[in-house]
Amino acid sequence: MRRKPPYRPIGEDGYGRRSFMRDTICAALGGAGLAGTFGAMLQGALAAPKSPKPNLIPGEGYAGGKNEADDAVKTGTFFFPRLKFHVKDRRFDIWDVGLSGDVVLRRKLRELTNINASEEPVVVSLDDLDKMSKYPYVFMTSETEFDLAPKDAENLREFLLRGGFVHADDCCHRNCKGRIMRSELKNGEFEYIVRAETSGIDGDRFFMDYVRIINSLFPDNPMRPVPSNHEIFRSYFQFDKCPMMQGVDHGMWGLFEKGTGRLMTVVTPGDLHCGWMNRYWAPEKNLEGIKMGINVLMYYLTH
C-alpha cells in the first residue's frame, strides 16, 4: 500500500510557484525547459547585454542600412515532455504509447499558434524531480492501470505544488473498444468492478487511477469535474466541453489550487492523444483532439 506523504499546504515555504517558474526559466536560458514567449522576454531582460544606441543618420535610419527587424525579439523554445511512469499490466500500452502523436502536436503548435515548439523529444521521470522541474508542462498517457512508488508519488505532489502542470490523457483499452463500460462512481469516489475475463476491463482504468492517486496526495482538495464554462475550453479554441475520441465520457477532471482556483493538473478521458496521431478517425475529429490539447497547453502558459 502506498504511503501518503505528509500534507504540505501551498505556500508553506518560500519555494512556491513563483520561484519554481523563475528557476525553471533560468534553466531554460541554458537550453532546456520552458523558454517560450514569456521566457524569451525574461531572457532578454536578464541575460542580454546592454545594446548601444544605434548610430542614426538623419533621414536615413540606421547607419549601414541595418533593418530594425534584425533586432526583433525572437521567442524561445517550448519543450513537450512525455512522463515515464510504472504501468501494472505491461501486456498493453505503457507510458510511451503513440509517440508519433506527440510529434504531430508539436508540429501543430508551430502551425496553429506562435509557440516555438521544439521538435526534440524529451522524456522525464518521476524519480528525477530536478530534471522534471526543468519542464513545468508534462504529458502522460497509458491505456491501463498504473501505480506510483512512494517517492515518485511525493515527487509528483511536490512538482504540482511548485507550479508544474501535468496533462494526463486516458488511452482507451483496445479490448473495450465498442463495448466500453462506465466504472462505478459512489459518493465522488471511483470503485473498481471485477469483470468477467471475456469482457475485457473498464475503458477508464487509467483515468480512475490518476484521479485516485491525485486525491491521495491532496486528500483535503480532491479532483472534480471541470465545468463547461471554464476558461480552459476557450483559452485558444472554442469548446463547449472536452471532446471525446473514444472511451468513457467522464468529462475533464482537474485539481484546483486552493485560494486561486488555478488548475494544477487535468485528466481527459477521451483519448485525445489518439486523435493527435491522425490514424483512426476523420481529419475533422482528429483536429478536435489536437485543438483541445493546444487549449490545455495554452491555459498553462497563461496561468
N, C-alpha and C positions, 0 to 999 in steps of 0.2 A: 504493500500500500504506500502510495506517495505521501511523504511528509509535507505538511503545509508549511511554507516559510512564514516567519513572523510577520505580522502586518506592519507595514511602514506607511503612514499617511503621506500623501503627496505634499511636498513642500516641507517635510520634516527637517531636511538638511539643506545645505546650500547648493547641492548638486542636482538641481531640478531641470526642467525642460529647457529653460533659457541657457543655462551653462552647457547643457548637453548639445544644443544646437550650435552654440558658439564654438565648442571644441570640435564638433563634427565638421563644421565649415572650415575651421582652421586646418583640420586634417585633409579636407577636400582640396585645399590650396596646394597640397603636396601631390595631388593626382588621384586621390581615392575619395569615395563617398559622394555626398551631395554638394555640388558647386554649381547649382542651376542658376536661374535668373537672379535669385536673391544672393546666392553665394558669389556670383561674379561681381555684383556691386560691392560686396564686402571685400572681395579680393582687391578690387581697385582702390578701395578706401584704406585697407590695412597693409597691403603688400607693395603696391605700385610706387615707384619713386616719383618725387615731385617733378612734373614736367615744366621746363622753362617756358616762358611766354613766347608765343610764336612771333617770328620776325615778320610783321605785317608791312606790306608796301602799299601806300595809299592807292586805291583804285585797282589794285592787282591781287588782293587777297594774300595768301601765304607765299612767302618768298620761295622761289624754286618751283612754284606751281603745284605744291603738295595739296591733295584733296582732303577736305575735312573728314570725309568718310573713312580715310585711312586710320584715323584716331578714334573711330567709333568703338564704344564698349562692346565687347563680344561676350556672349553668355558662356558660362562654364559648362560642365558636363554632369548629367544626371545618370546615375547607375541604377539598374533594376535588378537587385539581387534575388536569388532563389534560396529559400531556407532549407537546410538539411536537418532532418529530424528522424526519430525512430518510428517505424511502422510495424505493427504487430504481425500482420499477415503478409509475408513477402511474396506470396503467390500472385498478388495483384499489384497494381501500380503503386510505386513508392514515391518518395519525395521528389524525384527527378523525372516524373512522367511528363511527356509532351513538351520538351524544352523548345521545340520549334514554335510553340505558341508565344513564348517569351520573346523570341526573335521577331515575330510579327508585331507584337505590341510595341516593342522598342522602335520598330520602323514606323508604325502608325503614329507614335508620339511625335516623331520628327515631321511626318507629313501633315498631321491634323492640328498640331499646336506649334508654339515657338520654343518648345523644350528641346534642348540639345541632348538627346538621349544617346548614351554610349552604346555601341554595338558589341562591346566586350561583355561576355557572360561572367557573372560573379556569383559565387556560392558562399554563403555564410552558415555557420553552425552555432547552435545554442550553447555549445560547450566552450566557445571563444567569445566572451562578451566584448572584449576590447576590439576585436575585428568587426563584430556585428555592429558596434556602436559607431563605426565609421560610415555605415549605410543606414540612415534612420528610417528608410522606407524598405520594407521587406515583403516578399510574396511567398506564400506557401500553398501547396495543394497535395492531395492524395485522394484515392478512391476507397480507402478502407480505414479501419481503426488505427489509432496511434496513442502512444503514451510518452511521458517525459520522465527522465531521471530527475531525482530531487534537485540536483544542482542546475540542470537545464531549466527546470520549472522556475527556480529562483532567478536565473538569468533572464528568462522571458519577462518575469514581473519587473525586474529592475530596468530592462530595456524599455518597457512601456512607461514606467514611472519617469524615466529620463526624457521622455518625449518621443521615443521611437514609435513607429506605426507598423502594424502587421495587417496585410490583407490576406485572409485565408479564404480559399475557394474550394468547395466540395466537388471533387471529380467523381461523378456517379459510377457506382459499381456496375461493371458490364453484365453481371448475372441478373441484374434487376431491371435492365432496360426493357421497357414495355410492360412491366408489372411492378412498378415502384410502390412500396408500402410506406405510408407515413408512420413514423415512430410515435409512441405514446408521449403525451405531454401532460403531466399531472402537477397541478399547483406550481406551474412555472419551471418544473424540473423534468428533464428527459429521462425516460426509463427504457432500458433495453427490453426487447421482446424476443424470446427464443423462437426461431422459425424452423420449420421442417427443412431438412437438408436439401430437398428438391426445390425449395422456394427461393434459394439464394439468401442474401442478407438484406437488411434495410438499405435503401438508397441514400441514406443520410448519416451513415456512421461517422464519417469524418466531421461533418457539421456538428453532430451531437458531442463528439469527444472534444472538439475545440471549445464549445460553449461550456462543457463541464469543467475542463481544465482552467479556463479563464475564471470561472466562478469560484473554483477552489483557491485561486490566487488572490481574488478580490471578493472575499465572502460577504462583505458588507456593501458591495456595489456590483451585483450580478449583471451580466449582459441582458439586453432586452431588445425587442424589435425596433428597428429604425423607422420612424413614422414617414409616411409618403410625402409629407410636406418639408422634409429635412433638406437642407441645402446641398447635401452630397448628391442628391438626384438632379441638381441644377447647377453644379459647380462649373460645368463646361457645356455639356449637352443636356437636353431636357428629357426627363423621365418622370413618369407617374409612380413607378415602383421599380424594384430591381428586376431586370429581365431574366428569364429562365431559358437556358438552352435545353436542359433535361434535369431530372431529379425530383426532389420533394420540395414543393414551394412553401418554405417556412418564411420567406421574405428575408431581407438583410437584417442581421442582428449586430449590435455594437456594444462596446464598453464605453460609457460616457464618463468623462472626467468630472469628479465632484467639484462643484464651485464654478466651473466654466462651461460644462456641457460639451466640451470638445470630444470628438470621437478619438479614442486611443487605439482601437483596433476594430475591424469589422470582419464578419464571416458571411460569405454569399453561398447560398445552397444550390444555385442553378448551373454549375459547371461553366462559368463564363470562360474559363481557360480553354475549354474545347472549342468555343466559338472563336477564340483568337487563332486557333490552328487552321481555320478556314478549310476544314476537311469534311465535315459531317452534315452541314445544313446549307440552305440557300445563302448567297452572299449578304442579303439584307439582314437575315437573322444573325449571321456571324458578326456583322458590323455592329449590331446592338450590343453584343458581348464586349467587343473592343471599346466601344464608346463608354460603357459602364466602367470598364477597367480604367479608362482615362479619367473618368469622373472621380473615382476613388483616389487616384493619384493626385489630381488637381486639388481635391479637398485637403489632402495632407499638406501639399505645398503652400496652401494659403492659410493654414492654421498652425 
